[in-house]
Amino acid sequence: MSKPVRLTAAEFTRLCRQERDRLSALRLQLIESHPFWGYLLLQMQLVFQADLPALAATDCMRHIWFNPALTSRLPIRQLGFVMVHEICHSVFASMERRGSRNPHLWNCATDYAINRIVSEIRGPGAFRARALYEVPKIYVNGREQKILLDPKYDGMIAETIYEALAAEELQNPTMLVLRLNLPGSEGEGSCGQTLELPDIADHGGGIDVHVPLPLSPSQREELADRIRGALATWQNMGSRGDVPLAEVCQLLPGRRARVPWPRLLRQFAGQALARDDYSLVRPNKRYLSEKIVVPGLFSESVNQVVVALDTSGSMDIDLLSQAIAEVARLSDLTPEILLITADAAVHQVIPAVRLPSFLRELKVKGGGGTSHLPVFAHIDESISSPTCSSASATSKRFSP
């Protein structure tokens, strides 16, 4: 963590005004070019605190704290990276998902996952080829401290990264007592209570300090409503900008798979999907894109399951997110899966090796009328004897 910078009252006021102006400019940029992220930022209150031992912190619900003495040293594109990093902790409910995991390893895992997402947000219009934000350069005691961003974790969720980190020997973190100022009821500039949290770990990420505050059931529902509002805003603004849709949809209540796929598949395919053993002869294709060889479930009789995803104009964001949850669950059960997206015509054919990246990015094509005939025509013409095919994801009802 960075050492606190001593400021006079006048210096602190000046820096707060300067940083608030810069953050306001970044907020307007997000609302215009990436309305999903801009909407979520509008729900958070920005608080400045001079003795914060990091660039930023968040309670994942209502507040984002910034140390203006530290953020003022960052170019504006690096400040934008820090800002969206804090929003991600809220969107992905970082503290809620920790469970009984080691806090230090989990903090590192969530930062690796979040920094990858922020680094992939693209610029608007003609600048789409470059990242919107720049990875911040942070110096502690005169030496640059690298943030937790590593290509070997690309495409992994925090839970998977945690398991990889657990196999490594990481240094024990430095512990500190964190004191956060809560704004008073009189509005901006007024002082309220101080939240004191002992035994907070410096996880070495360089950007922020993680605040281990659990959310109440009502707060979890409020957060889910907030995410739904951000998705609706994104859709109403022409689906403009980047949205980590696959990750977000799986976090929303009710977006877990509801169809009992193991039972239905066995009823539908009989013994074709019965798995006998694991083998490296047929590695799990879902992990090949991440350059990881994992033994696959082996059966002589299994070839391929084909799933059609309806991307017609009648599939709004709510229905599409339900369908994606079902596809994700089905792909966990049968790695030999081929996904077809179609409305009145076939638009995309996604093989198993590309399915994880498709579910993360979810760049679907369609928006026209609805007809399932082109899907079955494509299967007849292009796919030789699939073990079974399913149009379940094209239905607007997701119950057996």
N, C-alpha and C positions, 0 to 999 in steps of 0.2 A: 504494500500500500504506500501511497505517497505521503510525505510529511505535510502536516497542515501548514498553510501559508498565513502568516500574520498580516492582517489588513486593518487599516483604520476604518472607521465607520464611513467616511467619505469615499474611500477606495472601494469598499464593499458595495455601496450604493451604486457607484459608477459602473462597476463590473456587472452587477445584477441587471442594470438597465441595458448595457451593451449585449449581454448574453440573451436577455429576453427578446431583444430585437432580432438577433440572429436565429433564435429558435422559432420566432414568429414567421420569419421568412421561410425557414425549412418546413414549417407546418403548412403554409400556403402552397409550397411546392408539392408536398405530399397530397394535399386535398385535390389539387389539379391533376397531377400525373399518376398518383397511386391512391385513389379514394378509399380503398380498404384500410390502408395504414393511416391515412389522414383522419378518417372517422374515429379510429381507436385513440389516436393522440388527443383528439378534442375531449375525450372523456376523462383525461388525466390532468391533475393539477400539478403545475411545475413549482417546485420549492427550491430556493437557493440557500445553501448552508456553507459557511466559510470553513468550518472545521471537519467537513466530510472527508474521510481518509481515502477517497477514490474520486474518479470523475463523476460517478452517479450511483444511484441506488433506487429501488422501487419496492413498494409493498404489494405489487402485482394487482392492485385494485384501484386505488384512488390517487396516489402520489408518485411523482418522480422527483427525486432530489438531485440537484446538480451542485458541484463545487465550482463557482464561477472563476475562482483563481486558477483552477486547473483547466477547465474547458476553454477559457479564453486563449490558451496557448495553441489550441487546435484550429487548423483551417476549417472552413464551414462544412466541407464535404466530410471531414473526419468527425465533426460534431454531429452531423446527420447520422453517421454510423452509430454513434453512442446513443442517440435519441431512439432510433428504431430498435436497437438492441434491448433497451429497457421496455419498449412496447411488447417485444416478443416474449419477455418473461411473463407478462400479463396474459397474452394470447395463449401461450402454451402451458399456462398454469404450472410453472416450474416447481414451485414449492409443494403444490398439491400432489404432484406425481412422484415426489421423492419416496414416500412411504418409509420403510425401515432401512433404506439404503444408507451407506456411508455418506454423510453430508459433504465432505470434501470432494470425494470422487463424483458425487452427483452434481455439485456445483460446476466442476470442470466439464462433465459430460454435457450439461445443458448449454454451457458457453460454446463448446465446440459445435453443437448442433445449431445454435442461434446465429453464431458468427457466420456460418456457412450460408444460412438463409439470407442474412442481411447483405453479404458480399455478392449475392446473385441477383439482387434487385437492380433492374436495368434503368438506364436513363430514358426519358420520354422521346417520342418522335424520332428525329434523325439521329439522336444520340443513343438509340437502343443498343448499339454495339458495345457501349462501355458501361461499367457499373455506375450506378447513381452515386454511391458513396465510396469513400476511400478508407481503407483500413487505418485506424488511428495509430500514430507513433507516440508511445508513452515512455517517458524517461523517469527512472527512480534512482536517486543518488547519482545522477549524471550518466546512467547507463540505460540503453533502450531495453524495455521489457516487452517481449513479443506477446501478443494476445493469443488466445487459444483458438487457432485456426490452422487446420492441417488437412491437406487433400486426402489423406488416407481414411478420414472419417466422412468423406463426401457420400451423401445419400443415406447415411445412418441416422436413425432417431436417437434421442438421448439415452434411452434404455439400452440400446445396442452398444453405444459408445461406452456407457458405464461398464458393461461386462468386459470390454476390451481394456479399459483403464484398470479394472480390478486385477487383471493379470500382470500389471506392471507394478514396479516399486516406485511410488511417488514420494516426494519429500513430505514430511509432516508439515501442515500449514501453520502459519503464525496466527495466534488467537488474539482477538482484541475485543474491547467493549465498544459497542456502537451506540451513539446517542443521536437520534433524529428529531429535529424540530418539526412539530405539527403546526400548520397555520391556524391562527385563531379564527373565531367566528366573525370578527369585524372585517374580514376581507384581507386583500393582499397587504403585506407589510406588518400585519398584527401577529403577535406571538401567542401560541397556544401552549399545549403541553409538550413535554419532551419524552420521547419514547426511548427507553434505555434497554439495550439487548446485550447481555453478556455472552462470552464464548462464541463470537462470530469468527469464522475462518476466513483468512486471506487466501483465496484459492489460486492466486497467482495469475488471474486472467488479465489483469491490467486495467480493465475498463470500469468495473463496478464492484460493489459489495452486495452480497445476496442477503435479503432480509427474510428470515424463516418464520413468516407469519401465516398460519393456516387461515383458510377462508371458511366462513360459516356457510351452512346450506343456502341461506338467502343470498349471500354474496356469490356463491358459485352459480346460482341461477341468474343473478344479475349480470355476471360475466358472460354467461352463455347468451343472454339476450343482447348484450353489447356486441358479441361476435356476429350474431344473426343480423343486427342492424348494420354492421360494417359490410357484411356480404350483400345485403339488400342495396346499400348505397353503391357498392361496386357494380352490381348488376344494373341499377338504374342509370349509372353513368357510362353505359355501354361496355361494361366489363373491361374498363381501361386500367392498365397497370398490372403489377404483379400481385398474386395472391397465392400463398402456400395452401391451396385448397384441400389437398388430400389430408395434410396434417390437421388442419383446422376442423374439417368435417368429422374426423374421428374423435375429436375432443368434445364435440357438442353432445349434450344429453340426448339420448334417443337416436344417435347416429352410429351406435354399435350395430353389428349385424343382428337382425331379428330372425332371419330364416334359419331353421335347424338344418344346415347344409349337410353335416355328416349323415343324418338319417335319410334325408331326401336323396342324396347321391347314391346311397346303398339301395334304396328302393328303386331308383331310376336305372342304375347301372349294374345292379346285382353284385356279383363278386368281382366285377372288372376293376373296382377301386379298392379291393382288399389288398393291403400292403403286407408283405411278408418280412422284409428285411431292409437294412440300409446298405448301400453299395456306392463306391466311388466310380464304378463303371458308368453310372448315370448320375452325375453330380446334380445337386439342386440348382436349377437354372436361375432362380431368383437372386442368387448371390454371385453369379458369374460376372454380372455387370460391375460388381464391386471388387472384382479380382480376388474373390474368396471362394475356395473349393470346399464345399460342404457335402458330405454323403447324402445321396438322394434315397427316398423310399423306393424300393425296387419291386417290380412285379412284371412278369412276362406279358401279362394281358393288357396293361395300360398303355394307350397311345396318346390321346389328346382329348381335352374337353374344350369346346368352343362356346364362348359367351358373347352375346350381342348386347351392346349398351345403346339405348335409345338417346339420340342427341337432337331430337326434333324440337321445334319451337315450343311445344307444350311442356317440355321438361324444364321447369324453373330451377333455381338454385337449390331449393329445398328438396325436390325430388331427385335431382342429380346427386346431391350429397348422400341421400339414402342409398341410391344405386351404387355409388362408389364404395360405401361401407360394406355392401354385400359382395362386391367384386373382390375387395381386399380380403375379406374373410374366406371366400371361396379359393382364392389363390394361395392362402395359407394351407389349405387342405389338399390341394392337388397342384403340384408345380408344373405339370404338363397342361398349361392353359393357354388358349389363344383368345384374345379379346378383339372384337370387331365393333367399331362405332359407326352408327348409321342413322339416317332419318328416312327419306324416301330413296336414298342411295347409300352405298357403302363409301365411307370416307377414310377410315383408318383401320389398319390391321396390325395389331400389336402382339408380337410373339412373347413368350414367357420371359426371355432374357431382357426385354425392354419394358416389361410390365411395371416393375418397381419405380423406374424413373417416370413413366407415364402417370402413375397414381400420385406421385409427388407433384409433378408440374401441371397435370390435367389441362393440357391445351387441346380441347376437343373441338371438332369441326361439326357443323350441322346447322340446325335452326330452321329447317324446312318442314315439309309434311312428314307423315308417318306411314311407312310400309315395311313389313318384315320380309316381303318376298325377295328383295335384292340380297338380303343376308343369306337366305337358304340357297339362292342361286349361286352366290359366291362360294358357299361351302361345297356345293355339287361340282363346281367348275375347278376349284383351286385346292381343295383339301381332300386328301386320300384317306378315306375310312377313319374319321375321328371315332374314338371310343364312345363318346356321347356329346351331344350339343345341348345348350340351354339358352332359352330366350328370357329367363327369369328377370334379368336386369333391365329388360325393356318394358316390363310391366309397371304400371303406376301403382300397383298394390304389392306390398312386400310381405305377404303372409302366405303360408302354404295352402 
